[in-house]
Amino acid sequence: MDAGLAEVRALEAEIAALRRACEEPPAPAEDAAGGQKSFQEVYQSDSGGWESSEDLRSHLGHLESELLFLSALTGINIRNYSKKTEDLTSTEMTEKSIKKVLQRHRLSGNCHTITFQLEFQILEIQNKESLSSVITDLNIIMEPTEYSELSEFVSRAEEKRDLFMFFRSLHFFVEWCEYRKRTFQHFKEKYPEAVHLTEGASSSCMGVRSTSQPGFELVIVWRIQIGEEGKVLPKLDLLTQVPLGALELDKNRVTETAPLSFRTLLGVLGIEATLESLIKLLSTEAND
């Protein structure tokens, strides 16, 4: 995932440069030679230079195809990207063959329906033996979403200045949200009389009513948690709504132990099979 995101940003920068090269014809005489040399020095193309504008456009098309593939693979689409570099090398550092550079990056994009803007700084220090880089500042702006879990996660990513954790966790978080949405919608369409979604298609709760015993209802609460280290995990709980009279007759405490039995069933059958079994338990007309 980390390598894919880095490649996306590199492709974005190269595509922007190639577009400018396509749109701006080289200046005449010595300016043209200087411009071509500068372009080759910056991008160091393996082709050894572009023989024609058609070759350059062909390469641009290839890069755009690669970018689309990476965006489809990661679910992350970078729309705008800019970078500014400031040389912080002092005279004393130069004498010791030390180079210090501060990069300021800004980008905006989306992961499926969630949009974001990032501003971050990378400090690079290079000497004769090594090159080190560290993110010194990270600011994340998220558009308002229905997912309350993201607010705390964003603050944690900013505090840790962990850019890759942000992208990686956001990708898996959205994947789980989409899976939850598809799963709930599937059961709503399959069992329309028994299943209801309290908050619509993107609901985090699914209610299952008994079609033969009014008042009996199970509520599946499906949260998606992001841990301290950015690990994304689903958490499903079962709530029961049972008429008082029936609760008094429950000598075996089936209702009381139902949440624990539900979690055990999840570990054995998985999410979809467990939900299916609960719906069939309360529905007298299960559609195959």
N, C-alpha and C positions, 0 to 999 in steps of 0.2 A: 504493500500500500504506500509506504513512504517513498520508495523509488518511483512509483507511478505518479505521485503528486509532483515530485521534483521534475519529472520528465514533462508533465503537463505545462509547468511554468516555463521550462526551457523552450518547448515547442511554441508556446504563445509568443515569447520574445522573438524567436526566429521567424515566425510567420509574419509578425508585424514588420520586421526589417525587410523581409522579402516583398511584402506588399508595397512598401515604400520604394523599393528598387524597381518594382514593376511599373509603378505609377509615375516615377520621376526619371525621365531619360537622362543619361550621363551628359555632363557638360562637354563642349567640344575641346579638341586639342589636348593640352597637358592636363587640364582639369579632369577630363574623362579618365585618363590613365591613373591619376591620383585617386579618384573616387573608387575605381575598380580595385586598386591596391588596398585602400582602406577597408572596403567591404570584405575582401578576402582575409585580411589580417584579423578582423573582428570575429568572423564566423568560421574561418579555417575549413572551408568546405572540402570534403574528400574528393570532389569531382575536379578540383584543380582550377576552378573558375567556370563561369557560364559562357558558353559559346554563342547563345542567342537568348532573346527574351522568352522564346518558347520553352527552352530548357529550364529557365528560371521559374516560369509559370507551372511547368510540369512538377518541378520539385516542390513548389508551394502547395499544389494540389495533393501531393503525397503527404506532406506534413499535416495538412488539414485533415486528411483521412486518419492519420495516426492519432491526432488530437481527439477526433470524434470517437475513435475506438477507446482511448483512455478515459474519456468522459463517461462513455457507456459502462466501462468496466468499474470505475470508482463511484459513479453516480454523481460526481462533482463536476460542475461546469464553471470555468473561470471566464468571466465576461470582460473584465477590464484589469489591466496590470501595468504598473509603472514602478520604476526604480531610479533612485538618485544615489550617487556615490560621493562621499566626502573623504578626502585624504587627510588623515590626522597625524601623519608622520612628521615628527619634529626633526630639527637638524641633528640633535644628539642621537636620535633613533637611526637616521640615515647613516651616520658614521659607524654605527654598530650593525649595519645591514638589517635593520628591523623596519618593517613596513606595517603601518596601522591604518586600516580603512573602515569607515562606517557606511553601511548600506541601509538606505531607507526604502522600504517596500510598501506599496499600497495595492490592494486587489479587491475585487468584488466578484461574487458569483453566487451559485446556488447548488444545493444538494436536494434534488427533486423539488419539492414545494418550499423548502426552507432557504431563504436568502441571507447572505452575510456580507460584511465588509471587514477587511483586516488591514491594520497598520502595524508594521513591526520593523525593528532595527536589528541588524546583524553586525557585530563588531568582529573584524578579522585582523589577526596579528600574525605576521609571517616573519620568520627569521631564516637563517641559513639551513637549519635542521628541520623545521616543522611549520605547519600552518594550522592555526586554531581559529575557530569561529564560535560565537555564542550569541544567542538572541538576548538583547539587553532590554527590550521593551516590546510588549504585545498588547494591542488594543483590538477587541472584537466587538463589532456592532451587529446584533441580530435583529432582523425585522420581527415584529410581534407575531407569535405563533400560539397555537392551542396547546403546545407541549410545555407544561410548567417545569418539567424535569430539566430543560435545557438551561434555564437561568442560572442555577447553582453550578452546573457543569462549566458554563462559559466563564464564570468568575474564577473557578478553580484553574482552568486552562490559562487564563490571563495571569493569575498569581504565580503559577509554575513556569510561565513563558514557554509552554510546550505546544508548539505549532502543530507538530505531527500528531500528537495525541488528540488535538481538536479535530483535525481532518478525519483521522481514523475512527474516533468515537462517533462523530457526527454521521459518518457513512453507515456504520452498523446500527446506530440508533434509528435512522430513517428506514433502514431495511426492516428492522423489527416493527416499526410503526406501520409500514406498508403491509407486512405479513399479518399483523393483528387486524388491520382494516379488511383485508381480503377474507380472512378466516371468519370474522364476525358477519360480514356481508354474505358469505356463502351459506352460513347457517340460517341467517334471516330469510334468504330466498328459498332455502330448502324446507324450513319449518316456519312459515309466516304466521301461523296461529299461535305458536308456542314461544317464539323468540321475539324479543323487542330490544332495540338499542336506545338507551335513554338520551344519548347525546348525538344521535345521528350516525352517519357512516364512519366518522372518526372517533366514535365513542370508546372509552376505556373500560366500559362496563357493558355486559350483556345479560339481560334478564331472561329467564326461562320459566314460563308459567305452566302449571299443570292444566291440560285440556279437559281433564275429567274431575279434578278436585279443586274448586275455586278457593283461592287464598293460599295455595301452596306455590311457592316461587323460590327459585335459586338465582342468585346474582353472582356472576363471575366477574371479578375485578382483575383486570390485566394491566399491570404497570410495567414500565420499561425503565430499569434503573441503570445509572451510570456510576460506577464505583470510583473510589479515590484515584486509582491509576488509569481511569478511562475505560475500564472493561464494561461492556454493555450486556446486561442480562435481563430476561423477562422474569417477572414475579406475578404469579397468578394465585388468587385467593378466592375462597368460596364463602358466600354469605347465604344464610337461609332465612326465609320468611314463611313461618308456619302458623296456622290458626291456634289460638290459645288452647282450645279444646283438644286438638290433636296433640299438642305439645304435652299436655297432662297425661295422655295415654301412651306416650313414648317411654315405656318402662326400660327399654334397652338403650336409651340415650343415643339413638341413631342420629338425631338432629344435632346433638352436642358434639359428637365425634365426626360429623360430616366434613368439616374443613380439613382435619388431619387425614381422613381417608382420601379426600380429593387430592392432596399433595402427594400421597403415596401412589395414587392412581396415575398422576402425571409422570412420575418417575418410571412407571411400568409401561404405560401405553403411549405417552407423548401427548402433546397438546390437543391435536385435532381429534384423535380417537377418544380421549377423555371427555371432551365437550360433546361429542356425538353420543356417547353412552349416557351422559346426564340428560341430554335432551330427549332421548328415546325413553328414559326412565319416567319422565313426566308427560311425554306426548303419547296419546293413544293412537295417533295417526301419523306414524313415521313414514315419510316418503322415501323410497329406495332410489 
